[in-house]
Amino acid sequence: TVGAFIPIIIAAATGALLSKIILAEGIILSFSQQQPFDYHNLPFYIVLGIIAGFVSLYYARALEGTEKFFAARKNNRTKIILGGLALAVLLLFFPSLFGEGYESIKMLANSKPLDVANGSIIYRYLHNDFTILIFIGALVLIKVLAVGLTLGSGGNGGNFGPSLFVGAYLGFAFARLINLSGLAQIPETNFTLVAMAGILSGVFYAPLCAIFLIAEITGGYDLIIPLMIVAALGLTVSRYFEPLSMEGKKLSKLLNMTVDNRDQFLLSKLNLQDLLEHNFSAIRPEDSLRLLVRVISISKRNTFPVVTREGVLVGLVHLDHVREIIFNNKLYDTTFVKDLMMEAHAVDFNDNLPAILKKFDETRQWNLPVVKNKQYLGFLSKARILTEYRAELMKTI
């Protein structure tokens, strides 16, 4: 809604203004597009988008596998030792794994791939374009393992920075491979930037965030077409194999819910006590038809719970079932409620709402009495439950 959109605009504008005032030229990620979009490169962007989807899938599953490996180790000291040693070995070969990796992303965007290997023990062996390509391509896969090792062994971090890292390295490696193969000459900087959107979209299932983020940090929207293509394809491929994103799966596990039981989750947020209706006129089994007619004349409801003096629900009287006899004066003092009442299909106050809705369907009723330890509490309306459910649903959209 517009009411929700206005605070977002204000927050975004405030953040942008403060970043310009405080950070000045010290913005973490800022690139300038060096080459305009060329529609002749469209097939390569499509291929890159598909590859980005599979790499995103690898990212999610490799990270999940690494975290499970460490979760199986109960001893924290063992986790720290294993993670620390493994990371130390990786950093000897790939120093750019250290930290967020934003500086190395800038190096690739500026077409300086050899700079990302500074400090590596294999730096002297990277003497030609093909060895550099292998080095960059290996980092696409190894970065994910490094993230898993860090998080699994107890370190701090997230997936936003690493997803940009993997995307930048993937895009550069792809473009450099095409250029070295002689198939075409494509702009490595553009593919480096666009691939970041593909991985970000495929990992977080947030294509709009990925598209506009990369468009903004490049200082313009000249790459908006390839950004949309790569982000959409990355998301499509990833979601085909994994219906939920990594964060979505964690939330699903936390809430003990699957893709198909969102309804149960939303219903669980409703308070049964708040849904109870108390404007049903109760009558007693020993009441006469005369008294029942008097109650019917002042009631706005068509259903009447039959309750004992102890408050126990023993049955129901429906107006439709007694309509033919309520005008027969001869029966007023000889017919009693206990002769007219029907079985009450009551629900227990401790039942959950999905079970209660199932009972509504089984009994084909729109109002059901609620009892707790056989004591009558009130009625539940199916219409009111559905109305409250829709309200909760709208909050999630």
N, C-alpha and C positions, 0 to 999 in steps of 0.2 A: 504494500500500500504506500501511498504518498507520505503518510505520516511516519512510516518506518524508514522511508528513503531519505527524507530530509536530514535526520541526524547523521546518517552515513556520509552524506555530502559534506556536512559541516565538519565531521571528524576527519575526513580525507583532506579537506582544504586546510584545516588546522595543522595536520601532520605535515603536509607538503610545505606550508609556510614556515613552520618551526625548523624543519630540516634544512631549508635554504638559509635561515638565519643562523642556526647553530653549527651545522656541518659544513656549510659553504662548499668548498671543493672536495670535502672529505667523504663524499657519498660512497658507500661500500661497492655498489654495482652501478656503473654508468658507462654506456658504450655509445659510440657514434657509428651509424651505418655508413660503410665506405662505398658500397655498390648498390645501385637501385635494383628493384625486383625485375627479373627477366622471365617472361612467361615461357620461354623455351626450356627453362629448367624445371617446369612443372612436374614432369614425370619423375625427376629425381627427388623432388619434395614428397611426392606420393610414396615412393619407395622408402624414403627416410621416415615418414609417418608410420608405416607398417613396422619397420624395424624398431622404431621407438616404442611401439606397443608391446613387442616381444621383450625388449630390454626392460620395460616397466614391469612386465610380468616376472621376469627374472629377478628384478630388484625386490619385488614384494616377497617372492617365495624364498629367495636366498636369505633375505633378512629374517623372515619368519623361521627358517630352518636353523639359522645361527642362534637366534634367541631361544629356541627350544633346546638346542644343545647345551646352552649355559643354564637354562632353567632346570635341566635334569641334574645339575651339580648343586648340591645343597650347601656345600662349604664355600663361603664367600672368599676365603683366602685362595682356594683353588681356582675360582673364577678369575680373580685378579691376576694371579700368576700366569694362567693360560692366556688370558686376553692381553696382558702386558708383553709377554714374550712374543706372541704372534704379531702384535702391532709393531714391536721393535724391529723384527725381521722385515716386515713389509716396508717400514719407513727407510730402512737401509737401501732398499731398491727403488722405492717410490716416495721421495721426500714430499711431493706435492699432496700426499694424503693427509699430512699434518694440518690441523686447523680446518676452517670452513672451506678453503680452496678457492676463495673468490679471486685472489691474486693470480692464481694459475689460469682461471677462466679468462681474465683480462689478457693474459699472455697469448692464449689461443686466439681470442678475438682479434688481437693485433698481429696475428700470423707469426708468432714467435714460439713455436712448439718446443724447440730445443731448450728454452729457458726453464720449462717445467721440470727438466731432469737435473737441474743444478743440485749438486750435493749427492747425487746417486752414485753408488759404487760401480754402476755399469755405465756411467756417463761417457767414458772414453770409447765405449763400443758403439755408441750411437753416432756413427760417422756418415750415414746416408739417409735419404728420405724413407727407405723401406724399414730400416731399423727403428727410426723415430715413429713411423706409423704403427709398428708392432707395439712399441712402448706405450703410445697413446691408447691404442685399442685395448691393451691389457688393463690399463687403468679404469676403463669403463666397467670391467667385471670386478676388479680387485677393490675398487672404492666401496662397493656394496658390502663386501666381506669385512672391510675395515670398519664400516659403520656398525655392522652386526657385532663385531668383536668389541667395539667400544661400548655399545649399549648393553650387550649381554654380560660383560664383565663388571658392570656397575658404573660405567662412565656416563657423563651427561651429553646430551645432544638430541638432535631431531632429524627429520628427513627432508626438510625444505632445502637447506644448503647442499646436501649431498645429491639431491635430485637435479639441481641446477648443474652441479659438477659433472655428473654422469651424462646429462644432456649435452653440455658443451663439448665434452671429450668425444661423445658419440658423433655429434654433428661434424666436428673437425675431422675425425678419423674417416668418416664416410666421404666427405668432400675431398680430402687428400687422396683417398683410394681411387675415386673417380678420376681425379686429375692425373694421377700417376699411371692409371690404366690407359689413358688416351681416349676414353670414351667421349669426354667433353671437358671443357674448362669451366668449372662452376666456382662461385665466390665462397671461399672457405669461411670467411667471417659471417656471412649471412646464414650459412648452414649451421655454424656453431651456435648462433643465437636462436634460430628457429627450432633446433633440436631440443634446446632447454625447455621450450614450451611443450614439446611432445612428451618428454619424460615427466615434467611437472603435471601435465594433464593425465597421463597414464598412471601415475603413482597416487595422486590425490583425488582423481576423478573430478577435477575442477578446471574444465577447459577455458571458461571465461577468465578466470584468474590468471591462467597461464598465458593466454593470448594478450590480455591488456597489460600484464606485468612486463612482458618482453617488449611489447610495442612502446610502453612508456620509457623503459630504461634505454631504448635505442634512440629516443628523442624524436620519434615520429611514427607514422602509421604506414610507411611505404611497404613494410613487410606484412601487412595485415592479412593478405591473401594466403601466402604460404604458412603463416602462423595458424590461421584457421584450419587449413588442410591438415597440417602435421598434428596439431592438437586434437582435432576430431578423430583422425585415424589412430593416434596413440591411445585415446580413450576407448575407441570402439574395439580395437584388438584386445586391450587389457580387460575390458569389461566382459568380453565374450567368454573368456576363460575364468574370470573372477568377478562374480556379480557385485561383490562389495570391495571397497577400497581397503587398504591396510587399517586405517583409522576406523572405518566402518565395521570391520571384522572385530576389532578390539572392543568397540562399543557394543556390538552384538553379543560378544562373549560375556562382557561385563553385565549386560542386562539379561543374559540367558535367553536371548531371542534370536530367531532366524529371520530370513527375508520374508517368510510367509506369515509370521505371527506378529506383525506390527499392530494388528488390531488388538491382540491380547495385551500388548504393552500399553497402548492408548487407553484401553478399558481399565487397566490396573491403576491408572492415575485418577480414576473417578472414585469418590468417596460414597460408599453405599448409604451411610447415615444421611448424607446431604440429599440423596435421591428419594428418600422415603416420603410418602404422601400420607397425611393423617386426616384428610377431610372425608373419610368414609365412615358412615354412621354404623356403629356396632349394635347388634341386638343379641338377645339371649335365647337359648334353646326353648325355654319355658314361656317366652312371650307369645301372646295370642296374635291371630291374624289382624285383629282390630288395631293392636299396637304397631304391628308391622306396617299397616296402611298409613297410620299416622306418621311413622318415620319416613316412609316413601314420599309422602306429600311435602315434606320440608327438606328433603335431601336433593342434592344436585348430581348424585351418582346413581348408577344403575346396579351396583353391586354392594351387598351388605354382609360384612363378616359376622359370623355367629360365634360369640365368645362367652365362655362360662364366667361365673362370678370370680373365679381364680385367674381369669385372664387368658385361659387356654383356648386357642382357636379350634373349633370342632367342625366347622362347615361354612358354606356360603349360600346366600340367597341371591339369585339373579332376577331382576325385574322382568325380563322376558319370559322367565319360566313360571311366574305367578300372576302374570298380567290377566289371565282369563278368570282367576278366582277372586281377585282383590275387589271386584265390584259385586260379589255375591254376599249380601249382608247376612244370610243365614249361616255362613261359615265363620263369621268374625270371632265368635266365642267358643267354637268347637274345634277349630283348627289352630295348630301351634307351629311355631317356627321349626321345631325339631322334625315336624312332618313334611316340611317344605324344603329344608336345606339340602344342599348337595355336597359332595366331597370337595374339600378344599385342597387344590394342588399348590401347596405353599412352598416357598423357597426358604432355606435357612440363612440367617443373617451372616453366617461365616462362609457361605458359598462365594466363589469369585464370579465376577460379572459374565465372563464367557460361558460358564456353566449355567448361569441364570438365563442368559439369552437363549441358550439351547433349550431350556425348559419352556420358555415362551413359545418357541417354534413347535415343540412337541405337544403342548397343550392347546396351541392356536389361540391363546389369550393375549390381550393387550395390557391386562392388569393382573398381578399376582400378589397374594398376601405374603408377608414376611414374618417369620417366627424366630424366636431365639429361646431355646430350651422349652419349646412348645408354647411360649408366651407370644401373644399377638403384638406386633410392633407397628404395623402399617402396611401400605401397599407400594409396590414398585410398578411404574408405568414404562412399558417398552418404548413408547414414543419419547418420553423424557430422557431415557438412557441414550437413545439414538441421537437426540438433539445435543446432549452433552458430549457425546462421542465426536460428533461433527465439529463442535467447538474446539475440542482438543486437536482434531485433525488439522483444522485451519491454522492452528498455532505452529504446526510443523512445516507449513508451506512457505 
